[in-house]
Structure formats: C-alpha cells, structure tokens
Amino acid sequence: MFAAPDSIKGWHAHIYYDPTTREAAARLREGIAQAFPEARLGRWHDVPVGPHPQAMYQVAFDPALFPTLMPFIALNREGLTVLVHPETGRQKADHLEHAVWMGAVLPLDASVLPD
C-alpha cells in the first residue's frame, strides 16, 4: 500500500551547523527569510535537541513551497548538512523513513521520537 502525498501537512528542514559553519547557516537562514517570508524559521539550537545529533535550526513550510524552497536550500547550503522531512503525524517514520538528506546523513536518536 502506498502513502498518499496529500497526507503531508507540511515540511521541516533542519539546517545543521557547528561553530565553524554557523556563519554559513546564518547566511542560508537570511536568504530563506528574504526569499520565502511565509516559511517559519525556528530558534537556533546551539546544542543537540530531540533526535538531532548536533546544533541546528528548523525551517517549517507548507507543501506548496516545496518545489521552490528545496532547490533554494540545495543551491545555497554551502556544504551544510540538511535534513528535510514531511509532517504526516508519524514523527518516527517522517524523520527516519521519509527523510531527504543533503550532505552527510547524521545518526538521529530514534528513541525520543514517538511512533
């Protein structure tokens, strides 16, 4: 059985950084804010939170932005690792099975994600 694309209520992009790449992350964040004002920028998390193994911020966006925001991130990420996943209400599956990675695939802590 295939999942229906209309089960996707939104998308999250997690932009990962470290002290040496924080400026690149800030440039990408500013570019997203300027080009996609309807995207919702989350707080900077300078330490790992939830299932995420390193510092990151989140960008939440509606499905209608996917065709333009994804290429923008791909072309402007300056080598940053980015996790993009759908929001279907199934957090574990969304982060682990339905995820799209740009750059390195980082190990997520699945134990904190509800089924």
N, C-alpha and C positions, 0 to 999 in steps of 0.2 A: 504494500500500500504506500502510495506517495503522499507526502505532506503538501498541502495546498499553499501556494505563495501568499494567498490572502490571510493566512494565519499569522503573518508577520505584521505586528502592530507598530514596530519601529526598529531602529538600528542603534547600536552603540559602537563607537570607535574608541579604543583605548590606546592612547599615544604614550609609549614608554620612553623614559629618559633616565639619565644618570647625571651626576654633577658635570660631566664633560659634554653632555649633549643637551643640557637644559636650555641653552640659548636657541638651538635649532628647534626644540619643542615649542619655545615661545614664539619663534617666527611662524611656525606652522599654525599655531593657535591664533595668532593675529590675522594670518591670511584667511583662515576659516571664518573668523568673526567678520572680516570685511566682505568676503565673497558670499557667505551664507549666513546672513543675520538671523535666519529662522532656526539655525542649528542651536542647540542648547549646550553651552560649554560648562563642564563640571569643574569642581575645585582641583587645584594642584594637590597631589598626594605625594609628598617627598619621601615617604616610606611605603613599603608594601601594604596594601589593604585588600581585604577579601581574598579572592583566589589569585590575585595578581602578585607576581614574584618580585616586582621592582616598582620604583616610583612611576606614576602615570597621572594623566588626567583623562577624563572621558568627554566625548562629544556624542550627544544624543540627537538623533534626527529622524524625521518621518520617512517612510518608504519612498515618497515622491522625490526626495533629494538624492537617493542612492545613485542614479545614473550620472549625476554631475559631481557630487561630493566625493565619491570613491575615486574617480580619476584625479580629482584635485589633490587628494591626500597622496595617491600613488606618485604623482609627478612632483610633489613638493615636500615629501617627508625627509629629505636629506639623509637618508640611510637609517632613520629611526625605525624601530620595530613598532608595528601597529597590529592590533587585533580588532577585527570588525566582526560583530555577531548580530544576528537578528534577535528581536524580542518577541517570542511566541508564548511566553508564560512558562516555559520549561527551561529554567536557568542552567541546569547542568548540561542538557543537550545543546542549548544555544551556545554556551561557552566552549564545549568540548567537541561536539559533533558537527555543528553548523557553522563553525568559525571560519573566517578567511584571514590568513596571516599575510602581512607584508614584512619582509625581513625574516629574522630568526623566529622560530617557533619556541616560545618560552613555556616552561612547565607550569601549569596552573595548579593550584591547590583545590582539587575537586571536592575535598571533604567539607568545605564550607558552603558548597552550592546545593540548594535543595533540588530534589528530583522534579 
